[in-house]
Amino acid sequence: MGLSDEEGYDNETSQQMYYGTVWFYRNYGTPEQLAKYTAGGPPPPEPADGIIGKILWHEHHRATVEELTAILEQMREEGLVTDTGPRAYTGPVPPADIADLKAHMIEHPHQPMDTKQPANSGDTSE
């Protein structure tokens, strides 16, 4: 595979490409470049981004009560939230609620919460 104008690099989603660029700027760019690039947050999640993509999106874009309730329900269905996690949202959704969701997530190897590196960083070592 490779670069394709229609599908992106190795079929990466827009969010995966965004976080790959964030990783690049953190490691090789200037703080100004990183700040300018990340000012608007990631692009909207695509289905392949899963629940993590939705959470990362809503860290930068305020979720409605309905959106956050749907995210919480999906997390419960997928077994991604601990028993001590949030139960429901009924009022305005501040960014702290998204942080609360992340704090109660059960980390799975196939869905890491670390966004410092792109999903496919090219590192094949174990």
N, C-alpha and C positions, 0 to 999 in steps of 0.2 A: 504494500500500500504506500501511499505517499500523499503529497499535496494535491488536492483536487478543488477546483473552483466551486464545484457544486456541493461537495460533502465536507469540506474542511480537511484538516490534517488528521488522517486515520480515524475519520468519523467522529471526532471530538465534538461535544456540544459547545455552544457559545460560552457557557459557564466554565467548562473545562479549559477552553482556550483563554478565557479571561484570567482564571487562577494560574494558568501557566505563565502568562505575562506578568501577573503580580509576583510570582516566584522569581521570575527573571529580574524585575526591577528591584526586588528586595536584595537579591544577591549581586547584581551587576549594575544597577542603575543608581540614580541619585535619589535622595529623599523627596526632592521636588518632583521628579518624574513619577515616583510612586504615588505621591499625594494627588497629582493631577490625574493620573490614570484611574485611581480608585475613588475619586470624589463622588461619582454617581453610583457607585456600587456595581455589583455584577449584573449581567443581562438576565432577563426573565428565565426561569427554569424551563427546560424541555423535559418530556417524559423520561428520557434516559438519565436525567439528573436525580430523579427520585425525590424522596422526602428531604434528603440533605440539600438538594438544590433549592427546594422551597424554603427551608430554614435559612439558608445563606442569602436568598433573595430578600426575605423579610427582616433580616438584620439591618438592611439599608432602606427598605420600603415598608412603611407601616402596614401591618395586616389588619383586616377587619376582624371583628369578633367571629364572623362566619368562617373566614379563611383559617384563623387560628384554631377554631373548633375542629374544622376538617383535618388540619394537620395533626392535631392531637389524636383524633380518632384513627387516622391512618397509622400513626406511630404505635398506637395500642394494637391495632390489627396486625402489624408487622412485628410486634414484640420488641419495639425499639425504645420504649420508655419504661423506667423503673416503676415499681409499685408505689414509691414515695413521690412520684412525679405529680405534676399538676392534674387536677380533675376536670376543671371547666373554666371557661372564660366568659364573663358576662358584661364587661364594661369596655371602655377604651383599651386598646392594646398598645401599651408602651414597649419600647425596645427591650426593656428588662424582661418582659415575658418570653421573648424569643431566647434570650440568654438563659432563662429558667428552663425552657425546653431542652436546650443543649446540655445544661448541667445535669439533667435527669436522664439523658439518653444512655442506653446500653450500647457501648461501642462494639461494632461488628467488624471483622477484618475486611469485608467487602464494601463497607461504607464508612471509611475513616472520616472523622470530623476535622482533621488537620488540613487546613487549606493553604499551608505554606508551600506545598509542592503540587504540581499538576498531577492528575490521576495517573498519567503515564510519563514519568520523568525520564525514562530511558535507562534507569538503573535496573539491571537484571540480576544483581547479586542478591543472595539470600541472607 
